[in-house]
Amino acid sequence: MPKFARFLKLYCTDLIDIKAKLIADPVRVEFFQAPRKYDVFVRVAPPVLRAGVERTLFKQQEMSIADDRSYVELIARTEESFGRRQFCEDQIDRVVTQLSALLSPSLFTFEVWSGWLTDSEQVLGDGWLMGAASVEFEAVELEKKIEAYRRAVSVDRDVEQRFTLMSKLFSRALTIEPGEERFLWLWTVLEVFPMRNTSNIQPSARTWRK
């Protein structure tokens, strides 16, 4: 019998105290109260590493849920873990959306964990990695450049507000692994910063005719 790989998304909620299990194949959903333990493989190094330096990237550990709150556990299983993270995430996301529509989206506002489950027979983990050159700087010179940046954007109140909004989106994008979601956040940054007066679109100065 094949040993299935299991991918977990765990949410904490204060809105439900019902204990229940249900199947939305290939996802199993359980509403439960702690305590509970999970064996997981966690990242212990940042995803962008200094080139040429050895690092311990992941380690196996036990994750304990010991409080008295309620949780929603969604586990997708697959016969092969390699290259199947997106499949598992997609299947769980579909069930989260369905449960949000049927129950409440507020059940899923606090994600506690997302990743592969592991055990003594099967150690699973994945994550994106990239090598990069080390970053060096002079603190005094860097401080001067930041101050020049601040002065440049504070000259115009509208520019300053748009820069602040752009910065929030940009900072959010940096924490997301490369992919569609990061692309969308960064694309929005490009839309936000130069958007002054974009609601007032003037007609073209030239009319083209056949």
C-alpha positions as CSV (number, residue, x, y, z in Angstrom):
1,M,0.0,0.0,0.0
2,P,1.6,3.4,-1.0
3,K,2.3,5.9,1.8
4,F,0.6,9.1,0.9
5,A,2.2,12.5,1.4
6,R,0.1,14.9,3.4
7,F,0.0,18.7,3.1
8,L,-1.6,20.7,6.0
9,K,-3.2,24.1,6.3
10,L,-4.2,24.9,9.9
11,Y,-6.4,27.8,11.0
12,C,-7.2,29.0,14.4
13,T,-10.7,30.5,15.0
14,D,-12.8,31.8,17.9
15,L,-16.1,31.4,16.1
16,I,-16.8,27.7,16.4
17,D,-16.7,25.0,19.1
18,I,-18.1,22.1,17.1
19,K,-16.0,19.0,16.7
20,A,-16.5,17.4,13.3
21,K,-14.7,15.6,10.5
22,L,-15.6,15.6,6.8
23,I,-14.1,14.6,3.5
24,A,-13.9,16.7,0.4
25,D,-11.7,14.4,-1.6
26,P,-8.6,14.7,-1.7
27,V,-9.0,17.0,1.3
28,R,-9.9,16.0,4.8
29,V,-11.3,18.7,7.1
30,E,-11.5,18.5,10.8
31,F,-12.8,21.1,13.3
32,F,-11.2,20.4,16.7
33,Q,-10.1,21.9,20.0
34,A,-6.5,21.6,21.1
35,P,-4.3,19.9,22.3
36,R,-2.7,18.3,19.2
37,K,0.8,17.7,17.9
38,Y,2.2,17.7,14.3
39,D,5.6,16.6,13.0
40,V,6.8,19.2,10.5
41,F,9.9,20.2,8.6
42,V,10.6,23.9,9.1
43,R,12.8,26.4,7.4
44,V,15.6,27.7,9.6
45,A,17.4,29.8,7.0
46,P,16.2,32.7,4.8
47,P,15.3,31.8,1.2
48,V,18.0,34.0,-0.3
49,L,21.4,32.8,0.9
50,R,24.8,34.3,0.6
51,A,26.5,32.6,-2.3
52,G,29.4,30.2,-1.4
53,V,28.4,29.8,2.3
54,E,27.0,26.5,3.7
55,R,23.8,26.7,5.7
56,T,21.4,24.4,7.4
57,L,18.2,25.0,5.5
58,F,15.5,23.0,7.2
59,K,15.0,20.9,10.4
60,Q,12.4,18.5,11.6
61,Q,10.5,19.5,14.7
62,E,7.3,18.8,16.6
63,M,4.7,21.5,16.5
64,S,2.4,21.5,19.6
65,I,-1.0,23.1,19.7
66,A,-1.5,23.3,23.5
67,D,-4.1,26.1,24.1
68,D,-7.8,25.7,24.5
69,R,-8.9,27.4,21.2
70,S,-10.6,25.9,18.2
71,Y,-8.9,25.0,14.9
72,V,-9.8,24.1,11.4
73,E,-7.4,21.4,10.0
74,L,-7.3,20.8,6.2
75,I,-5.1,18.0,4.9
76,A,-4.7,17.2,1.3
77,R,-3.0,13.9,0.4
78,T,-1.1,12.9,-2.7
79,E,0.8,9.7,-3.7
80,E,3.8,11.7,-4.7
81,S,5.1,14.9,-3.0
82,F,7.6,16.0,-5.5
83,G,6.1,18.8,-7.6
84,R,2.7,18.4,-5.9
85,R,2.7,21.3,-3.4
86,Q,0.7,23.5,-5.8
87,F,-1.8,20.7,-6.4
88,C,-2.4,20.3,-2.6
89,E,-2.6,24.1,-2.0
90,D,-5.1,24.5,-4.9
91,Q,-7.3,21.7,-3.5
92,I,-7.3,23.1,0.0
93,D,-7.9,26.6,-1.3
94,R,-11.0,25.4,-3.1
95,V,-12.4,23.8,0.1
96,V,-11.6,27.0,2.1
97,T,-13.5,29.0,-0.5
98,Q,-16.5,26.6,-0.4
99,L,-16.5,26.6,3.4
100,S,-16.3,30.4,3.5
101,A,-19.4,30.6,1.3
102,L,-21.3,28.0,3.3
103,L,-20.2,29.0,6.8
104,S,-18.1,32.1,7.1
105,P,-14.9,33.5,5.6
106,S,-13.9,34.7,9.1
107,L,-13.0,31.1,10.0
108,F,-9.9,31.4,7.9
109,T,-8.4,34.8,8.9
110,F,-5.7,33.3,11.2
111,E,-3.4,30.8,9.4
112,V,-1.2,28.9,11.9
113,W,0.7,26.6,9.6
114,S,1.0,25.7,5.9
115,G,3.3,22.9,4.8
116,W,4.0,19.2,4.5
117,L,3.5,16.8,7.5
118,T,6.3,14.4,8.2
119,D,7.0,11.4,10.4
120,S,9.7,8.9,11.3
121,E,9.2,7.0,7.9
122,Q,8.8,10.0,5.6
123,V,10.6,13.4,6.0
124,L,9.0,16.0,3.7
125,G,9.8,19.6,3.1
126,D,10.2,22.1,0.3
127,G,10.8,25.7,-0.3
128,W,12.4,28.1,-2.8
129,L,16.1,29.0,-2.5
130,M,18.3,31.5,-4.3
131,G,22.0,32.5,-4.0
132,A,23.0,36.1,-3.9
133,A,26.1,38.2,-3.3
134,S,26.7,39.6,0.1
135,V,25.5,43.2,0.8
136,E,28.0,45.8,2.0
137,F,27.4,49.4,2.9
138,E,28.7,52.4,5.0
139,A,26.1,53.3,7.6
140,V,26.7,57.1,7.3
141,E,26.5,57.1,3.5
142,L,23.4,54.9,3.6
143,E,21.7,57.3,6.1
144,K,22.4,60.3,3.7
145,K,20.8,58.4,0.8
146,I,17.7,57.5,2.8
147,E,17.3,61.2,3.9
148,A,17.7,62.3,0.3
149,Y,15.0,59.8,-0.7
150,R,12.7,61.1,2.1
151,R,13.1,64.7,0.9
152,A,12.5,63.8,-2.7
153,V,9.1,62.2,-2.1
154,S,8.0,64.7,0.6
155,V,8.1,67.6,-1.8
156,D,4.7,66.7,-3.2
157,R,1.9,65.4,-0.8
158,D,0.3,63.3,-3.5
159,V,3.6,61.7,-4.4
160,E,4.3,61.0,-0.8
161,Q,1.0,59.3,-0.2
162,R,1.4,57.2,-3.3
163,F,4.9,56.2,-2.3
164,T,3.7,55.1,1.1
165,L,1.0,52.9,-0.5
166,M,3.5,51.6,-3.0
167,S,5.9,50.8,-0.2
168,K,3.3,48.7,1.7
169,L,2.6,46.6,-1.4
170,F,6.3,46.3,-2.2
171,S,7.1,45.1,1.3
172,R,4.3,42.6,1.1
173,A,5.6,41.2,-2.2
174,L,9.1,40.7,-0.8
175,T,7.9,38.1,1.7
176,I,6.1,36.0,-1.0
177,E,7.9,33.3,-2.9
178,P,8.4,33.9,-6.7
179,G,5.3,33.2,-8.6
180,E,1.9,34.6,-9.7
181,E,1.1,36.2,-6.3
182,R,4.3,38.1,-6.1
183,F,4.0,39.2,-9.7
184,L,0.5,40.6,-9.0
185,W,1.7,42.6,-6.0
186,L,4.7,44.0,-7.9
187,W,2.5,44.8,-10.9
188,T,0.1,46.7,-8.6
189,V,3.1,48.7,-7.3
190,L,3.8,49.8,-10.9
191,E,0.2,50.8,-11.3
192,V,0.0,52.7,-8.0
193,F,3.0,55.0,-8.1
194,P,2.5,56.8,-11.5
195,M,-1.3,56.9,-11.2
196,R,-1.9,60.7,-10.7
197,N,-4.8,62.0,-12.7
198,T,-5.4,58.6,-14.4
199,S,-9.1,58.9,-13.8
200,N,-9.2,62.0,-16.1
201,I,-8.3,60.4,-19.5
202,Q,-8.2,62.9,-22.3
203,P,-9.3,62.0,-25.8
204,S,-6.6,61.2,-28.4
205,A,-5.4,64.3,-30.2
206,R,-5.6,62.5,-33.5
207,T,-8.5,60.5,-34.9
208,W,-7.5,57.6,-37.1
209,R,-9.7,56.8,-40.1
210,K,-9.6,54.1,-42.7
